[in-house]
Amino acid sequence: RRPPRSTPSNSSAASDVYKRQPYDTVVSHYLDTLLGVAVNYLGVNRVRLEVRAGAEHTEDNWTKMINGEITWDEYKQVWYKTVNDNSDPNVINWSGFHFSELDYNINRLVIPFRQNLAAKGEKLYINLCYVAFQEDYNSTNYDHRDPAEYAEFILAVFEHMQNNFGFVPDAVEVFLEPDVGKFGDGTLVGQCLVAAGDKLKAAGFTPDFIAPSSTNLTNAITHFDQMIQVARVQEYWTELSYHAYAGRTDANLASLATRARQYGLGASMLEWWNSSNPANMHWLHKCLDVGENVAWQIKCLFGLVNIDASDPAHPVVTPKNFIKYIRHYTRYIRPGAIRRAASSNDSNFEPLVFTNPDGKNVVVIKANAGGSFSITGLAKGRYGLVYTTGDGANGTPSQYNIQLNDQVISSGDILSTSIPAAGVMTIYQKDGDTVIVNHGTVRFSASAYTVGENEGE
């Protein structure tokens, strides 16, 4: 189990490529570059892999859509509708499950993600996210509202992935936005979590569990308070997740962080990506500071970059402006980092300090104005310094990725530096003394598949 106050995960979500143009050859030209930006430039190391409720059905509706037998709009009418495989949740009838869409996303995005991270000596953290949104959720006959049927569905996904790909998810996100999906309250989410945990454990699978993933922080507090009352939920629950479409107050962030810390959970902000949102450096910093996040998700993969495909054979992929600030966190704070106490006597400089698993320190300073500052308490060693100035959002940075001369400090020395204007600076230890600690999990993530009313963001 991950201890409290470990670092965050940055999430981006990979978009629904085939919705626009199935097996599009232009996308194929820049997909590798896009993944390189995510993994090597930004530091993404976690993926949200969605599976729709409609994968349990008598028809393989996704394949029918791909083959042109039904239209995209017709597919959308059935992609969350379930038809129970049989009346016994303890016996899987494989003819009643069709994971062709899941397989497409694993082959197209998850496996390349794993390969890119493996080249860096890192492992991709796969978060399997159950998704169901449709008007008939209000029906009492919805199959997966039965915790035993829900658990059977999740087990079927795990066994399918193990048999076909040789790996399984690291985590299960129980339900995406149960408040909007009208799936049920926190009590039902908790019951489904426990049922799935028991069934997976009996089959030899022991993933993390993420919930409730409510649409806003206020609902997440309510859902948490209901979930924590469910018998044995603490046996499996590892991450308290929420989305940020509403309720974004410091009080709510702190309340969720307190609840997570009290019960040994990680806290995570896993979605806020509509086109007008300011989910930029300032919100990330607050989620890490006040919210004590261990995971954080921004836009989908295609929302991280600008793509010039005027020459289809040679598309040009460049990071969007807000990413140039966020990478100061995500590139340097690595999986397993643990957060350290930090304070400032100048409100213009807001510090966050982490120790990476190799024992090296990372300090990220959000500067609300230009100026000089000094840092005490660092281990002796050589430190790199890099900054970007600007509004920290979508505007073009005034100065970008400016590398200063390394500083070498001895034990007890003060590291002094400056930034010419508002922006962000990262100070990262290259060598010297290390402090090895028991660490939690920090993962900056991406979803392998996300589709909704804001597709492409």
Salt bridges, closest charged atoms under 4 A:
GLU50 OE2 - ARG48 NH2 2.74
GLU56 OE1 - HIS144 NE2 2.76
GLU59 OE1 - LYS64 NZ 3.84
GLU101 OE1 - ARG52 NE 3.06
ASP103 OD1 - HIS160 NE2 2.67
GLU122 OE1 - ARG334 NH2 2.98
ASP136 OD2 - LYS81 NZ 3.22
ASP170 OD1 - LYS123 NZ 2.69
GLU177 OE2 - HIS243 ND1 2.61
ASP198 OD1 - ARG232 NH2 2.55
ASP208 OD2 - ARG2 NH2 3.62
ASP225 OD1 - ARG259 NE 2.95
GLU235 OE2 - LYS201 NZ 3.70
GLU235 OE1 - ARG232 NE 3.12
GLU239 OE1 - ARG2 NH1 3.33
GLU239 OE2 - ARG46 NH2 2.81
ASP250 OD1 - LYS286 NZ 3.05
GLU271 OE1 - ARG48 NH2 3.09
GLU271 OE1 - HIS243 ND1 3.92
ASP289 OD1 - ARG339 NH2 3.00
GLU292 OE2 - ARG5 NH1 2.77
GLU292 OE2 - ARG261 NH2 2.68
ASP311 OD2 - HIS314 ND1 3.18
GLU350 OE2 - LYS366 NZ 3.35
ASP358 OD2 - LYS360 NZ 3.91
ASP406 OD2 - ARG382 NH1 3.98
ASP406 OD2 - LYS430 NZ 2.98
ASP431 OD2 - ARG382 NE 3.97
GLU455 OE1 - LYS19 NZ 3.35
GLU457 OE1 - LYS299 NZ 3.01
